[in-house]
């Protein structure tokens, strides 16, 4: 199940990845009253796995702690397109289309 697709901006790479308004929240793990959750995500074709924090502030979702390091280490650029999906086994995978 696809959760979101987003074309990255410089802010997404340098600070946090603010999720689009049409993000399928029901596909994310439950927050259970918390402002933050940790999502283990496999990223890219190499399936690098990392724990990324997802926070909810004022109704807006963003990938925060762990995200910037991933974006830098994998050399993401503004204009690249990322997609997050939940696989049938319940795991999360992010794919990247480079521009």
Secondary structure, DSSP 8 states (H G I E B T S, - for coil): -EEEEEE--HHHHHT-EE--TT--GGGS---TT-SEEEEEEEETTTTEEEEEEEEEETTEEEE-TTHHHHHHHTT--TT-EEEEEE-TTS-EEEEEE--
